[in-house]
Amino acid sequence: MERLEIKRVKGKSYFYYSKWGKVDGKCRRLWQRYLGTPEALLEAVKKQKTPQEPLYAEVFQYGLPVVLWKECQRWQIVDKVNQVCKKREQGLSVGEYISIAAINRAISAVSKSGIWEWFSQTSLLRQFPGINADVLSSQQFWNHMEKITADDCKKIWEDLINDLMPKENIDLSSVSYDGTNFYTYIDTFNARCSLAKRGRNKQGRNKLRQINYALFCTADGHLPLLYDVYEGNCNDVTHFPIALERFQKMLSQNVQSRGLQEKMTIVFDKGNNAKVNFDLIDSHNLFYVTSIKSDEQGKLGLVSNDDPRFEPCTDGNLEGTKSFRIKSHVFGKERTVIVTYSNNLYHRQWLTLQADIKKALSELSLIQQNLEDRRNGIIKLGVKPTLASVNKRCQEALTRQYIKEIIVVTTSVGDKEIPCLEFEINQQKLQEISDIHLGKNIILTNRDGWNDCQVITAYRGQYIIEDVFKEVKDRDHGSWWPQYHWTDSKIHVHGLYCTIALLLRGLIWRRTQQAGIKISMDRILTELDNIREVVNIYQGKGKVNHAQTILTKRSEIQERLMDVLGIPKTSQSTS
């Protein structure tokens, strides 16, 4: 029995809280606690009515880091890395460094020197007690990155995917493949980096050394299945069979995927086309969907948009599209070819062509005006133009696709031996190019059992990997840049955690899609990033303060995302 007791000493009252019970058959006081005088109790009650204000508050990223770390834990990324790379006796393990780097790349990529500043503003601080700026210094990252070889990166990734595919029941029916590259500022004379080579850069930075990056990606969740980092001077055609052989080998090691390979269709870009590559595809009995250049098919590439063989596609998602199929001898054997025309594609290409014509005419007009000004004595300084120099400048203005055929340029020697320039649009050629080349794709496939709509839909699935590459290269939210590594080994590790970041994002997006939340990846990242953790710091007794953690107010969509992704909603109090 517990009760409140009052004791009076020298006319003053004192309150106690006590507990009574039987001891040896007699009722005795078991314990008591002193509560204070009536005045003290009243003051305590008054303080309860006036809540204590916090000394200050700290705000941390919560939604994104929490869900990404949950995915790291779900797939035991730390352990998978540590099984390949020996764990240090003190501090963070190699696997923990890689996981932190991947999470950062998935949220807001920063350089290694900026990792601690970012990390210290996330709720991950409580996941790694005792972590500090020294532990997450750039030097510590580099020291641990040196423990991972290129072969280690491949082993870690393949272990991860082989574990993930059967447990997530990944649909392999449609797999896209493509390659891209990333320019670097690695010095020409840096002999420690053999990966960075000059080549045809897809962003036009041909004077810089670049790194090539290839990816197999699923339509299901846009998940990366296999990546490769390789020399910047290796073209797509050459690397395709290397990547395909490695992909096939990885799939053959996975029990679940063995049966699915028979249903798998690889979708790839025409930049990978070569007879040797199709021979390899045929030898593996793989299904494929790709496109071919119109000039590789002779008369077929000259088909008019009004050709009577075209039939409208019946699929509602292919409105404004028509097609026909034939058998044609391509890359050493007879294959199925589907010629398609799309109104939407035509209008996009027409606008691009008009813009290119306008730009070329503007450049030619400037050359023409400069020649007139020199002929009239307005321009006297500088090197006197020659017929050869003018022709060269004109050719540079006509480099865009089809422009040389559309704009007719005539040069001659005029007064004062100053070249003359005349140009006009060949309207007949413009009409011909519009009718024959715009709006069409020539698709190559061995999916003979599919109708045209199915093949076209599969081919358009190539946008998936194109979107992934756009995501990787995004300067604000992408995973690859900044890239401040100058050796092959570190670049390979960089490729590993950047691809893990893509995987983590893809898994989150896939879970939301499966739950019926049909929003974009950007929207998901934004909504989760806006869920913050607020830690209020209160004055405690003595020098020890106490803290109370709450989450910011959430919208309806944020609540749904937290439910689907298993993000805790409860506040945690710490002291």
Secondary structure, DSSP 8 states (H G I E B T S, - for coil): -EEEEEEEETTEEEEEEEEEEEETTEEEEEEEEEEE-HHHHHHHHHHHHS----SEEEEEE-HHHHHHHHHHHHTTHHHHHHHHS---SSS--HHHHHHHHHHHHHH----GGGHHHHHTTBGGGGTSTT--TTTT-HHHHHHHHTT--HHHHHHHHHHHHHHHHHHHT---SEEEEEEEEEE----TT-TT-SS-B----TTS-TTS-EEEEEEEEESSTT-EEEEEEEETT--HHHHHHHHHHHHHHHHHT-HHHHHHGGG-EEEE-GGG--HHHHHHHHHTT-EEEEEE-GGGSGGGGG--TT-TT-EE---GGGTTEEEEEEEEEETTEEEEEEEEEEHHHHHHHHHHHHHHHHHHHHHHHHHHHHHHHHHTTS--SS----HHHHHHHHHHHT-STTHHHHEEEEEEE-GGG-EEEEEEE-HHHHHHHHHHTTTEEEEEE--TTS-HHHHHHHHHTTHHHHHHHHHHH-TTT-SS-S----SHHHHHHHHHHHHHHHHHHHHHHHHHHHTT----HHHHHHHHHT-EEEEEEE--STT--EEEEEE----HHHHHHHHHHT---S--EE-
